[in-house]
């Protein structure tokens, strides 16, 4: 994402999720890549998964609030 290639980030994070589905950071990176590329519904679902794994995750809570507010 930092290199300006969010589609690649989403693809790689998807693979990371397949390998380690309980790692919150993989889901956060995946959500970010999806949201930046306009895949809002999928990004929202990824953030919801973060909250299933870690209900008080501040990043997921903040981004979901921003999405819902827009």
C-alpha positions as a Python dict, from the first residue, in 0.01 Angstrom:
ca = {
    (1, 'X'): (0, 0, 0),
    (2, 'X'): (283, 237, 90),
    (3, 'X'): (434, 170, -253),
    (4, 'X'): (112, 280, -421),
    (5, 'X'): (6, -69, -521),
    (6, 'X'): (-304, -142, -311),
    (7, 'X'): (-436, -411, -546),
    (8, 'X'): (-119, -611, -496),
    (9, 'X'): (-139, -552, -122),
    (10, 'X'): (-494, -690, -118),
    (11, 'X'): (-385, -993, -318),
    (12, 'X'): (-86, -1067, -93),
    (13, 'X'): (-282, -1006, 224),
    (14, 'X'): (-548, -1246, 98),
    (15, 'X'): (-281, -1514, 73),
    (16, 'X'): (-151, -1425, 421),
    (17, 'X'): (-506, -1468, 556),
    (18, 'X'): (-527, -1812, 395),
    (19, 'X'): (-207, -1912, 572),
    (20, 'X'): (-277, -1744, 908),
    (21, 'X'): (-647, -1659, 935),
    (22, 'X'): (-632, -1551, 1299),
    (23, 'X'): (-368, -1280, 1256),
    (24, 'X'): (-544, -947, 1300),
    (25, 'X'): (-279, -746, 1117),
    (26, 'X'): (-331, -952, 799),
    (27, 'X'): (-699, -863, 808),
    (28, 'X'): (-626, -494, 869),
    (29, 'X'): (-387, -476, 574),
    (30, 'X'): (-640, -661, 360),
    (31, 'X'): (-919, -423, 460),
    (32, 'X'): (-700, -123, 383),
    (33, 'X'): (-615, -254, 37),
    (34, 'X'): (-979, -327, -37),
    (35, 'X'): (-1100, 11, 84),
    (36, 'X'): (-836, 205, -110),
    (37, 'X'): (-937, 24, -429),
    (38, 'X'): (-1305, 105, -378),
    (39, 'X'): (-1416, -239, -261),
    (40, 'X'): (-1598, -96, 38),
    (41, 'X'): (-1830, -388, 113),
    (42, 'X'): (-1542, -634, 115),
    (43, 'X'): (-1330, -394, 322),
    (44, 'X'): (-1613, -359, 573),
    (45, 'X'): (-1641, -740, 595),
    (46, 'X'): (-1265, -767, 659),
    (47, 'X'): (-1292, -510, 938),
    (48, 'X'): (-1582, -703, 1087),
    (49, 'X'): (-1358, -1010, 1089),
    (50, 'X'): (-1096, -809, 1278),
    (51, 'X'): (-1358, -731, 1541),
    (52, 'X'): (-1455, -1097, 1566),
    (53, 'X'): (-1093, -1176, 1646),
    (54, 'X'): (-1029, -868, 1860),
    (55, 'X'): (-1353, -690, 1959),
    (56, 'X'): (-1185, -374, 2087),
    (57, 'X'): (-941, -320, 1800),
    (58, 'X'): (-920, 61, 1779),
    (59, 'X'): (-824, 74, 1411),
    (60, 'X'): (-1114, -142, 1298),
    (61, 'X'): (-1358, 50, 1517),
    (62, 'X'): (-1236, 386, 1388),
    (63, 'X'): (-1237, 291, 1020),
    (64, 'X'): (-1580, 131, 1042),
    (65, 'X'): (-1712, 447, 1207),
    (66, 'X'): (-1563, 655, 924),
    (67, 'X'): (-1715, 428, 659),
    (68, 'X'): (-2057, 440, 823),
    (69, 'X'): (-2036, 817, 856),
    (70, 'X'): (-1966, 877, 489),
}
